[in-house]
Amino acid sequence: MVRMGPRAAVAVGLSGVLGIAAFCWPLLVDPGAGVAHGGDAPLTFALLLPLALAVVLAEVSEGGMDAKAVAMLGVLSALGAAIRTLGAGTAGIETVFFLIVLAGRVFGPGFGWVLGNTTLFASALLTGGIGPWLPYQMLGAAWVGLVAGLLPRARGRVELAMLACYGMVASLVYGMLLNLSFWPFALGTGTELSFVPGDPVWDNLARLVAFSLATSLGWDIGRAITTVVLVLATGTVLLRVFRRAARRARWGQETSHVV
């Protein structure tokens, strides 16, 4: 497991604040503020990349991530980007989340957070999928990898079942977060599913859930099923491979306790 030191933890914490602000600010902003959504995605992207780099530099400077870990990060990012082209969300088939979940589980939350960012960014470069949605996809995938590294200890079938269940929940939450990134500005006003500026947060969240059920549930379920199937199909082998690589590279202070 790649140990996450204090500076890396601070950088990840700042990214969490950034992510909450990026996704949720329409729920809290004054309805008369007149803030344009079109300009916030580039700003989020501009803030996100330095934070991702800060995590890597903090890990390196504190001895948690050495050259071998950075090389593994590059290999997994490229592999994830290549695998994602097989589905890229078409009809809900998302083929990259299982890799982020499994790698985050073995190499830790800091590694998982950076891998989520770099994989989605590399995938966008590979497929030409760069747009205002990309910062939100990167943030969502980063959280998937981060939480995977924080899951409790388990081994064998229990661990595989836990990761599969987590992959299913994370896939559904990821879809909800991406909907939140554009839904307040997509429908205008006057419908039962529309965002209402200034309304209580819980009322707007209820409309968001209804909007997601009506529009993207099929894609979200497809993403969840794909992730669960791939985790169960590849998890035993990939977890063993990743743990062997971590032990041989001697990442972390106690290689015998790689989770």
PAVEX-849994 format. One line per field, with one value per residue: x, y, z of N, C-alpha, C in turn. Coordinates in steps of 0.2 Angstrom, whole numbers. Layout:
N
n_east: c(X; ...)
n_north: c(Y; ...)
n_up: c(Z; ...)
ca_east: c(X; ...)
ca_north: c(Y; ...)
ca_up: c(Z; ...)
c_east: c(X; ...)
c_north: c(Y; ...)
c_up: c(Z; ...)
END
This chain:
259
n_east: c(4; 3; 9; 0; 5; 5; 5; 0; -12; -18; -19; -28; -39; -41; -45; -57; -65; -65; -72; -84; -89; -89; -98; -110; -113; -124; -135; -134; -131; -136; -151; -152; -139; -135; -124; -115; -115; -107; -94; -88; -83; -71; -63; -64; -57; -44; -41; -41; -30; -18; -20; -20; -7; -1; -4; 4; 17; 18; 17; 28; 38; 37; 40; 31; 27; 37; 48; 45; 31; 26; 28; 20; 8; 7; 7; -5; -14; -13; -18; -31; -36; -36; -44; -56; -60; -67; -79; -84; -95; -105; -122; -122; -111; -97; -81; -70; -70; -69; -55; -50; -56; -50; -36; -36; -39; -29; -17; -20; -28; -23; -16; -26; -35; -27; -26; -39; -41; -31; -33; -46; -43; -33; -40; -49; -41; -37; -49; -54; -63; -64; -71; -83; -88; -78; -70; -78; -81; -68; -66; -76; -72; -60; -64; -70; -59; -52; -61; -61; -48; -50; -58; -63; -52; -51; -52; -51; -66; -75; -69; -69; -83; -86; -79; -86; -99; -96; -92; -104; -112; -104; -104; -117; -119; -109; -115; -126; -120; -114; -125; -130; -120; -125; -139; -146; -146; -151; -165; -172; -186; -201; -205; -209; -197; -188; -174; -175; -170; -165; -174; -177; -163; -165; -177; -174; -164; -172; -179; -168; -166; -177; -176; -165; -169; -178; -171; -157; -156; -155; -142; -134; -137; -132; -118; -116; -118; -109; -97; -98; -98; -85; -76; -79; -75; -61; -55; -49; -37; -31; -30; -21; -10; -7; -4; 7; 16; 17; 23; 35; 40; 42; 34; 28; 29; 27; 28; 22; 9; 1; -15)
n_north: c(-6; 11; 23; 37; 53; 67; 79; 75; 71; 83; 89; 80; 82; 96; 94; 87; 97; 106; 98; 96; 109; 112; 103; 105; 119; 126; 122; 130; 143; 160; 164; 176; 179; 176; 168; 161; 145; 140; 145; 138; 125; 125; 132; 124; 113; 119; 121; 108; 100; 105; 101; 87; 85; 90; 80; 69; 74; 77; 64; 58; 66; 63; 50; 41; 37; 31; 31; 19; 17; 29; 25; 14; 20; 27; 17; 10; 21; 23; 10; 9; 20; 15; 3; 9; 14; 3; 3; 16; 22; 19; 15; 13; 4; 4; 2; 5; 7; -4; -6; 5; 4; -8; -6; 6; 0; -9; -1; 11; 26; 38; 35; 30; 41; 49; 41; 39; 52; 54; 43; 46; 58; 54; 46; 54; 62; 52; 49; 60; 66; 79; 91; 102; 93; 85; 89; 86; 72; 68; 71; 64; 50; 51; 51; 38; 30; 35; 31; 18; 14; 16; 7; -6; -19; -35; -51; -64; -71; -63; -51; -49; -49; -37; -27; -28; -25; -12; -6; -6; 3; 14; 17; 20; 32; 40; 42; 50; 61; 66; 70; 80; 90; 96; 96; 107; 117; 112; 110; 121; 131; 127; 114; 98; 92; 101; 111; 122; 137; 143; 136; 124; 114; 100; 98; 101; 91; 80; 82; 80; 67; 61; 66; 59; 46; 46; 49; 44; 32; 19; 20; 21; 10; 0; 4; 0; -14; -18; -14; -22; -35; -36; -33; -45; -55; -52; -49; -57; -61; -49; -42; -51; -49; -35; -34; -42; -35; -23; -28; -32; -20; -14; -4; 8; 6; -6; -20; -32; -30; -26; -21)
n_up: c(0; -4; 6; 12; 16; 27; 20; 7; 11; 15; 2; -4; 4; 1; -12; -10; -5; -16; -25; -19; -19; -33; -38; -30; -29; -36; -28; -17; -20; -20; -28; -35; -39; -52; -58; -71; -77; -87; -86; -75; -76; -84; -74; -63; -68; -70; -57; -53; -59; -54; -40; -42; -46; -35; -25; -30; -29; -16; -11; -16; -10; 3; 4; 1; -12; -24; -38; -44; -40; -47; -60; -60; -59; -71; -80; -76; -78; -92; -97; -91; -99; -112; -110; -107; -119; -125; -120; -115; -109; -117; -119; -106; -103; -95; -94; -85; -72; -63; -63; -57; -45; -40; -40; -32; -20; -17; -18; -11; -4; -8; -20; -27; -29; -37; -48; -53; -57; -67; -76; -82; -88; -97; -105; -110; -118; -127; -134; -138; -130; -123; -114; -106; -97; -92; -81; -70; -72; -70; -56; -50; -53; -46; -33; -32; -33; -22; -11; -12; -7; 6; 11; 23; 30; 23; 16; 3; -3; 4; 3; -11; -13; -6; -13; -25; -22; -17; -29; -37; -29; -30; -44; -46; -38; -44; -57; -52; -47; -59; -66; -57; -60; -72; -72; -65; -75; -86; -89; -89; -82; -74; -75; -66; -64; -64; -58; -44; -41; -25; -18; -4; 0; 1; -6; -19; -21; -21; -32; -41; -39; -45; -58; -62; -61; -71; -83; -83; -77; -83; -90; -78; -71; -80; -80; -67; -67; -76; -69; -58; -63; -69; -59; -51; -60; -63; -51; -42; -48; -52; -40; -33; -42; -41; -28; -27; -35; -27; -15; -21; -25; -13; -7; 4; 22; 28; 20; 22; 26; 16; 10)
ca_east: c(0; 7; 7; -2; 7; 1; 4; -4; -19; -21; -20; -34; -44; -43; -49; -63; -68; -66; -77; -91; -91; -90; -105; -116; -114; -130; -140; -133; -130; -142; -154; -151; -132; -133; -118; -115; -112; -102; -87; -86; -80; -64; -60; -63; -51; -38; -39; -40; -24; -13; -21; -18; 0; 1; -4; 9; 23; 18; 18; 35; 43; 36; 43; 26; 27; 43; 48; 41; 24; 24; 28; 14; 2; 7; 4; -13; -18; -14; -22; -38; -39; -37; -49; -62; -63; -71; -86; -84; -101; -111; -127; -121; -106; -92; -76; -64; -71; -66; -48; -49; -58; -45; -30; -36; -40; -22; -11; -21; -33; -19; -15; -33; -37; -23; -27; -45; -40; -26; -36; -51; -40; -30; -46; -52; -36; -37; -55; -57; -69; -63; -77; -85; -90; -72; -68; -83; -79; -61; -67; -80; -68; -55; -67; -71; -52; -50; -65; -59; -43; -52; -63; -60; -48; -55; -48; -54; -72; -78; -66; -72; -90; -86; -77; -91; -105; -94; -92; -111; -114; -100; -106; -124; -118; -106; -120; -130; -115; -113; -132; -130; -116; -128; -146; -149; -146; -153; -172; -176; -190; -208; -207; -208; -190; -183; -170; -178; -166; -168; -178; -173; -158; -168; -182; -170; -161; -178; -180; -163; -167; -183; -173; -160; -173; -182; -167; -151; -156; -153; -135; -131; -137; -127; -112; -115; -118; -102; -92; -98; -96; -78; -73; -79; -71; -54; -53; -45; -31; -28; -28; -15; -4; -6; -1; 14; 20; 18; 28; 42; 43; 43; 30; 25; 34; 26; 25; 18; 2; -3; -22)
ca_north: c(0; 17; 27; 44; 57; 73; 84; 72; 71; 90; 90; 77; 86; 102; 92; 86; 104; 108; 94; 98; 116; 111; 99; 107; 126; 128; 121; 134; 150; 165; 164; 182; 180; 176; 165; 157; 139; 139; 146; 135; 119; 127; 134; 117; 109; 123; 119; 101; 97; 106; 97; 80; 85; 91; 74; 65; 77; 76; 57; 57; 70; 60; 43; 36; 35; 32; 31; 13; 19; 33; 21; 10; 25; 29; 11; 9; 26; 21; 4; 11; 24; 10; -1; 13; 15; -3; 5; 23; 24; 18; 11; 11; 0; 8; -3; 7; 8; -9; -5; 10; 1; -13; -2; 10; -5; -11; 4; 16; 31; 44; 32; 29; 47; 52; 36; 41; 59; 53; 39; 49; 63; 51; 43; 60; 64; 47; 48; 67; 68; 84; 96; 105; 88; 82; 90; 82; 65; 66; 72; 58; 44; 51; 49; 31; 27; 37; 28; 11; 13; 17; 1; -10; -25; -41; -56; -69; -70; -57; -45; -48; -47; -30; -23; -28; -20; -5; -4; -5; 9; 20; 18; 24; 38; 43; 45; 55; 67; 69; 73; 86; 94; 100; 96; 114; 122; 108; 109; 128; 131; 126; 107; 95; 89; 107; 114; 128; 141; 146; 131; 120; 109; 93; 98; 101; 84; 75; 83; 77; 59; 60; 67; 54; 40; 47; 50; 41; 26; 14; 20; 20; 2; -3; 5; -4; -21; -19; -14; -28; -41; -35; -34; -52; -59; -51; -46; -62; -61; -42; -41; -54; -46; -29; -35; -45; -29; -19; -31; -32; -14; -12; 2; 8; 5; -13; -23; -38; -28; -23; -23)
ca_up: c(0; -5; 12; 11; 21; 29; 14; 2; 14; 14; -5; -6; 7; -3; -18; -8; -4; -23; -28; -16; -22; -40; -39; -26; -28; -38; -23; -11; -22; -20; -35; -39; -41; -59; -60; -77; -76; -93; -84; -69; -78; -85; -67; -59; -72; -69; -50; -51; -61; -49; -34; -43; -46; -28; -22; -32; -27; -8; -9; -18; -5; 10; 3; 0; -19; -27; -45; -46; -40; -52; -66; -60; -60; -78; -84; -75; -82; -99; -97; -90; -104; -117; -109; -107; -126; -127; -118; -114; -106; -122; -117; -99; -102; -92; -92; -82; -65; -60; -62; -52; -38; -38; -39; -26; -14; -15; -17; -6; -6; -12; -27; -31; -31; -43; -54; -55; -61; -73; -81; -86; -92; -103; -109; -114; -124; -132; -138; -140; -126; -119; -114; -99; -92; -90; -74; -66; -73; -66; -49; -48; -54; -41; -27; -33; -31; -15; -6; -12; -3; 13; 13; 29; 29; 21; 11; 0; -6; 8; 0; -18; -13; -3; -18; -30; -19; -17; -36; -39; -26; -33; -51; -46; -35; -49; -61; -49; -47; -65; -67; -53; -63; -77; -71; -63; -81; -92; -91; -88; -76; -76; -75; -60; -63; -64; -52; -42; -37; -19; -14; 1; -3; 1; -11; -25; -21; -22; -40; -44; -39; -50; -64; -63; -62; -77; -88; -84; -73; -87; -90; -72; -69; -85; -77; -60; -68; -79; -64; -53; -67; -71; -52; -49; -65; -63; -45; -39; -52; -52; -33; -32; -46; -38; -21; -28; -37; -21; -11; -24; -25; -6; -6; 11; 27; 30; 15; 24; 28; 10; 11)
c_east: c(4; 4; 5; 0; 3; 0; 0; -11; -22; -23; -27; -40; -46; -47; -56; -68; -70; -72; -84; -93; -93; -97; -111; -117; -121; -136; -139; -132; -137; -145; -154; -144; -131; -127; -119; -112; -107; -95; -84; -82; -72; -60; -59; -57; -45; -36; -37; -33; -18; -13; -19; -10; 3; 1; 2; 16; 23; 19; 25; 40; 42; 38; 37; 25; 33; 43; 44; 33; 22; 24; 22; 8; 2; 4; -3; -17; -19; -18; -29; -40; -40; -43; -56; -65; -67; -78; -88; -91; -107; -116; -126; -115; -100; -86; -70; -64; -68; -59; -46; -50; -52; -38; -30; -36; -33; -17; -13; -25; -29; -18; -21; -36; -34; -25; -34; -45; -36; -29; -41; -48; -36; -35; -49; -47; -36; -43; -58; -63; -68; -68; -78; -87; -84; -70; -72; -82; -73; -62; -71; -76; -63; -58; -69; -65; -50; -54; -63; -53; -44; -56; -59; -57; -53; -51; -53; -61; -76; -75; -69; -79; -90; -85; -83; -97; -103; -94; -99; -113; -111; -102; -113; -123; -114; -110; -124; -126; -115; -120; -132; -125; -119; -135; -149; -149; -149; -160; -175; -180; -197; -210; -206; -201; -185; -180; -174; -173; -169; -172; -174; -169; -162; -173; -179; -167; -166; -179; -175; -163; -172; -180; -169; -164; -177; -177; -161; -150; -153; -145; -132; -131; -133; -120; -111; -114; -111; -97; -92; -96; -88; -74; -73; -75; -64; -51; -48; -38; -28; -26; -21; -9; -2; -2; 6; 18; 21; 23; 35; 45; 44; 40; 27; 30; 33; 23; 21; 11; -1; -10; -25)
c_north: c(6; 22; 34; 48; 63; 78; 81; 72; 78; 91; 87; 80; 92; 100; 90; 92; 106; 104; 95; 104; 115; 108; 103; 115; 129; 127; 126; 142; 154; 165; 170; 183; 180; 173; 161; 151; 137; 140; 143; 129; 120; 129; 128; 113; 113; 122; 112; 98; 99; 102; 90; 80; 86; 84; 69; 68; 76; 69; 56; 60; 67; 53; 38; 33; 37; 31; 24; 14; 24; 30; 17; 14; 26; 23; 10; 14; 25; 15; 5; 15; 20; 6; 3; 14; 9; -1; 12; 26; 22; 13; 8; 7; 4; 3; -1; 7; 2; -9; 0; 8; -4; -10; 2; 6; -7; -6; 10; 22; 36; 41; 32; 35; 50; 47; 38; 48; 57; 48; 42; 55; 60; 48; 49; 62; 58; 47; 55; 69; 74; 89; 98; 99; 84; 83; 86; 75; 63; 66; 66; 51; 45; 49; 41; 28; 29; 32; 20; 9; 14; 12; -3; -16; -31; -45; -61; -67; -64; -51; -43; -46; -39; -26; -23; -24; -13; -2; -2; 2; 15; 22; 22; 31; 43; 46; 50; 62; 70; 73; 80; 92; 99; 100; 103; 118; 118; 109; 116; 127; 129; 118; 104; 92; 95; 109; 121; 132; 144; 141; 127; 115; 102; 93; 97; 94; 79; 76; 80; 70; 58; 61; 61; 47; 40; 47; 45; 34; 20; 14; 19; 13; -1; -2; 1; -11; -22; -19; -20; -34; -41; -36; -42; -56; -58; -49; -51; -62; -54; -41; -44; -51; -39; -29; -38; -39; -24; -22; -31; -25; -11; -5; 2; 5; -3; -17; -29; -36; -24; -25; -25)
c_up: c(0; 1; 10; 17; 22; 24; 9; 5; 14; 7; -7; -2; 4; -9; -17; -8; -11; -26; -25; -19; -29; -42; -36; -26; -30; -32; -17; -13; -22; -27; -39; -41; -48; -61; -66; -76; -82; -91; -79; -71; -79; -78; -63; -62; -70; -62; -49; -53; -56; -42; -36; -43; -39; -24; -23; -29; -19; -7; -11; -12; 1; 9; 2; -7; -22; -35; -48; -46; -45; -59; -66; -61; -67; -82; -83; -78; -89; -101; -96; -96; -110; -116; -109; -115; -129; -125; -118; -113; -111; -119; -110; -98; -101; -90; -89; -74; -61; -58; -57; -45; -35; -36; -33; -20; -12; -14; -13; -8; -10; -19; -31; -33; -37; -49; -57; -60; -68; -78; -85; -90; -98; -107; -113; -120; -129; -137; -140; -136; -121; -119; -107; -94; -89; -83; -69; -66; -69; -59; -46; -48; -48; -34; -27; -30; -24; -10; -6; -8; 4; 16; 19; 26; 28; 16; 8; -3; -2; 4; -7; -18; -10; -9; -24; -28; -19; -25; -39; -36; -29; -40; -51; -43; -40; -54; -59; -49; -53; -67; -63; -56; -69; -76; -70; -69; -87; -94; -91; -82; -79; -76; -68; -58; -63; -58; -51; -38; -30; -15; -9; -3; -4; -5; -18; -26; -23; -30; -44; -45; -45; -57; -66; -65; -69; -84; -89; -80; -77; -88; -84; -70; -74; -82; -71; -62; -71; -74; -60; -57; -68; -64; -50; -54; -65; -56; -42; -42; -51; -45; -31; -36; -43; -32; -22; -30; -31; -17; -14; -24; -19; -5; 1; 16; 29; 25; 16; 26; 22; 10; 4)
END
